Amino acid sequence: MSLFEGWPVVDWAWWAQVGFIGYFLLLNGGYLLLNLLSMISLRRYMRLRAELGAEAPYLGIEPSVSLLVPAYNEAATIRTSVLSLLQLQYPDYEVVVINDGSKDETLEVLREAFELEAHPEPLRLGVPHQEVLGIYRSRRHANLRVIDKRNGGKADALNAGINAARHGLFCAVDADSILQRDSLLRVVQPFLEDERTVAAGGTVRIANGSRVEGGFLLEAGIPKSLLARFQIVEYLRAFLFGRLGWSPMNAVLIISGAFGLFDRERVVAVGGYSTATVGEDMELVVRLHRYHREKRLPYRIRYLPDPICWTEAPEDLATLGKQRSRWQRGLAESLSRHAPLAASPRGGAAGHLAWPFMTLFEWLGPLVELAGYLFMIWGFAFGVVSPAALTAFLLVAIGMGILLSVNGLLLETLSFRVYRRRRDMLRLFLVAILENVGYRQLNTLWRCRGMWQWFTRRKHQWGAMKRSGQWGQ
């Protein structure tokens, strides 16, 4: 006899409806709370910025920085990216490009554009990485070096860059990215304000549709691709009230691999970047939290809203889907690997608040969301779910999602106003509504695929993306 024999099916259906509606209420309610915390933090930050002036502060005591640029098949944009890095407003820094066994013309483009010459030198053995085949320096730019190595993945390339870095702070920058000229001056501020700082990250924005010349982003624009516009809204939501909300609590678990500044000695102490995960950026940050809390070492990990890094977003479904699956797999690997952080009495806000939040709503969220949509649609079709229950579900799942997306744009409007044309903001507000009907659900499917890849332990790869090359000339 079945344990549940005789139990009315409608009771289970009712509890399922309540469970899914309640989950989406918790999910969106949690993000609304983060939104409120972000608004408070952003208001305080903008007030301080107004007192210091619009220009990035230059004190003359900024520490030297090594910019590490891992590159794999980046021939389309590498020249523009490196040019942008060589023109930063910063007193003392070097650029180290790590060619990770590219199969295209990446090394040749660098050799021709920057007049590279062989410059053998010994590297530290602080963290392990694949064999280095050659080291080059530029005859045109004294602060530019290129490391050519066997392919080992992005994490392995960054480890080689850490060993080659000459300075105490290193900044990891994606090869398809462009930094604003004052970005480095701004992101280094937490290290000057608080000696406990071990890492800091800034905002990443979408460069598609913007005007770029000679390594500079001259004007922010809206791309023609609806897929790229969806990503603009996503990035604003993720950065402006995701990470900004966690920062005051010292609970930021993600610093984007596209733009993050780290204390090299502390990163070496935890073993460098892990090559066993596709989410090496998040995994490193969570490991830094765990390391410092277990050893009771004072530390701070900060997020700043205005050191801006511009990156090219994928404009085709296949590439975007692979990217989002990879991100979800990396998140699952990072959170599962460092679950002891949540159980430790020394876990702090990172372990006792951020880790459970990310686990419940980001790691397991796609599975619950997919099950919720499928059950509610199936139940409505077969008369198990009432029209009122389905309406309530859609209001909570989609209506509150629209509210969150619009709030992200409002934070942008009230603060930095990167998109200055009124028509651009109106377009983005329309996109913020459309994003929650179709695109968000598709994203859920991609993330579920990432969960399956994590569960089946599929072999991970670099995750190269198609480049349009539209701003790489």
Protein Blocks (a to p, Z undefined) as FASTA:
>chain_A
ZZkgoiafklmmmmmmmmmmmmmmmmmmmmmmmmmmmmmmmmmmmmmmmmnojbdcdehl
accdddddddehillmmmmmmmmmmmcccfbdcdddddehiablmlmmmmmmnopadddd
dddfkbgcdddfbdcddfkbmkbccdddddebjklmmmmmmmmpmbfbdcdddfkbccdf
klmmmmmmmmmmpmkbcbdcdddddfehpaceehiafbdcddfblklmmmmmmmmmmmmm
mmmmmmmnopafbdcfkbccddfklmmmnopaafkbfblmlmmmmmmmmmmmmnopacdd
dddfklccdddddfbfklmmmmmmmmmmmmmmmmmmmmmmmmpmklommlmmmmmmmmmm
mmmmmmmmmmmmmmmmmmmmnopacfklmmmmmmmmmmmmmmmmmmmmmmmmmmnomalb
fklmmmmmmmmmmmmnojlmmmmmmmmmmmmmmmnopacdekpacdeklmmZZ
